[in-house]
């Protein structure tokens, strides 16, 4: 019997981990106004023929006050977004792109690849990913700049529903 050394352990397969349906609960904080909100919904990671994944998020956003509107006027409504994830050549990371193919950031859970950033003129978006268990993870966007000052924290948990 030949015991496997730590260097022989298979690499974490991010694509296989993400594939399927997840619930998402997000807290929203506009630090410039103190306005708070939430997003709840479902994220589906579905396989693409090129080895990538399609990321589709659908749910409901709720703000204590309409962003940019009069204070004390709550807002609740549907919200959705889509991204594409492409293989990077390393199984533990994927590149996230906007639906039109523009690069967004790199996603991963390892110590060297769990943080990334994206410049969206005039603001800086910093993201960090944390795998909290075999069926859950979180990510946090810290957005700063002259146009936005926000903190968005998302918790995802795998569902039994097929993608």
C-alpha positions in Angstrom: 0.0 0.0 0.0 1.3 3.4 -1.0 -0.1 6.3 1.1 -0.9 9.4 -0.8 1.3 12.4 0.1 -0.3 15.8 0.5 1.4 16.9 -2.8 -0.5 14.1 -4.6 -4.0 15.2 -3.5 -6.3 16.0 -6.4 -6.8 19.7 -7.0 -10.1 21.2 -5.9 -12.5 21.2 -8.9 -14.3 24.6 -8.7 -16.6 23.9 -11.7 -17.8 20.6 -10.2 -18.4 22.3 -6.8 -20.5 25.1 -8.2 -22.5 23.1 -10.8 -26.2 23.1 -9.7 -28.7 25.3 -7.8 -28.0 27.4 -4.7 -30.1 29.7 -2.5 -28.6 33.1 -2.0 -29.1 35.5 0.9 -27.3 38.9 0.5 -27.1 41.8 2.8 -26.6 45.3 1.2 -25.2 48.3 2.9 -24.8 51.7 1.4 -22.2 53.1 3.7 -22.6 56.7 2.4 -26.3 56.9 3.5 -26.6 54.0 6.0 -29.4 52.5 3.8 -29.7 48.8 4.2 -31.2 46.1 2.0 -31.4 42.4 1.2 -31.5 40.2 -1.8 -32.9 36.6 -1.6 -33.2 34.2 -4.4 -31.7 31.4 -6.4 -28.4 31.0 -8.2 -28.0 28.4 -10.9 -24.7 27.3 -12.3 -25.3 25.4 -15.5 -22.8 23.7 -17.7 -21.7 25.1 -21.1 -20.3 23.1 -24.0 -16.9 24.9 -23.7 -16.3 23.7 -20.2 -17.5 26.9 -18.6 -20.6 27.6 -16.5 -23.5 30.0 -16.9 -24.3 31.9 -13.7 -27.9 33.1 -13.4 -29.3 34.8 -10.3 -33.0 35.5 -9.8 -34.7 36.9 -6.7 -36.1 39.8 -4.8 -34.2 42.9 -3.7 -35.6 45.0 -0.8 -34.2 48.3 0.4 -35.3 50.2 3.6 -35.3 53.4 1.4 -35.4 53.7 -2.4 -31.7 54.2 -3.4 -31.3 57.8 -4.4 -34.9 58.5 -3.4 -36.7 60.1 -0.5 -35.7 58.7 2.9 -38.1 56.3 4.5 -39.7 55.1 1.2 -39.1 51.4 1.1 -38.5 49.5 -2.2 -39.0 45.8 -3.0 -38.8 44.3 -6.5 -37.5 41.6 -8.7 -33.8 41.5 -9.6 -31.6 39.2 -11.7 -28.1 39.1 -13.3 -26.0 36.8 -15.4 -22.3 36.0 -15.8 -20.2 33.5 -17.6 -17.5 31.5 -15.9 -14.6 30.2 -18.0 -11.9 27.7 -17.2 -8.5 29.2 -16.4 -6.3 26.1 -16.9 -6.3 25.5 -13.1 -9.2 23.5 -11.8 -9.5 25.6 -8.6 -10.2 28.9 -10.3 -12.5 30.2 -13.0 -12.7 33.6 -14.7 -16.0 35.4 -14.3 -17.1 37.5 -17.3 -20.0 39.8 -18.1 -22.5 38.2 -20.5 -21.0 40.1 -23.4 -17.6 38.5 -22.7 -15.9 41.4 -20.9 -13.6 40.3 -18.1 -14.9 40.8 -14.5 -12.7 38.9 -12.0 -11.2 35.6 -11.1 -13.1 33.3 -8.7 -11.4 30.8 -6.3 -11.4 29.6 -2.7 -7.7 28.9 -2.2 -5.4 31.1 -0.1 -3.7 32.5 -3.2 -6.9 33.0 -5.3 -9.8 33.9 -3.0 -9.4 37.7 -3.5 -9.6 39.8 -6.6 -10.6 43.2 -7.7 -12.3 45.0 -10.6 -12.1 48.6 -11.6 -15.4 50.0 -12.8 -14.7 53.7 -13.4 -14.8 55.6 -11.1 -15.1 52.9 -8.3 -13.0 50.0 -7.1 -14.7 46.6 -6.5 -12.8 44.2 -4.2 -14.2 40.6 -3.8 -13.3 37.8 -1.4 -14.6 34.2 -1.6 -14.8 31.8 1.4 -15.8 28.2 1.1 -17.5 27.6 4.4 -18.5 23.9 3.9 -19.1 21.2 1.3 -22.5 22.8 0.4 -22.1 26.5 1.2 -19.9 29.5 0.5 -19.9 33.2 0.9 -18.5 36.2 -1.0 -18.2 39.8 -0.1 -17.9 42.8 -2.4 -16.4 45.9 -0.9 -17.1 48.8 -3.3 -15.4 52.2 -2.7 -15.0 55.3 -4.8 -16.6 58.6 -5.5 -19.8 57.1 -6.9 -20.3 54.2 -4.5 -19.5 53.2 -1.0 -21.1 49.8 -0.5 -20.6 46.4 1.2 -22.5 43.4 -0.2 -22.2 40.1 1.5 -23.7 37.0 -0.1 -24.3 33.5 1.5 -25.0 30.6 -0.9 -26.2 27.2 0.1 -26.6 24.3 -2.3 -30.2 23.1 -2.9 -31.5 19.6 -3.8 -33.0 21.1 -7.0 -31.2 20.2 -10.2 -29.6 23.0 -12.2 
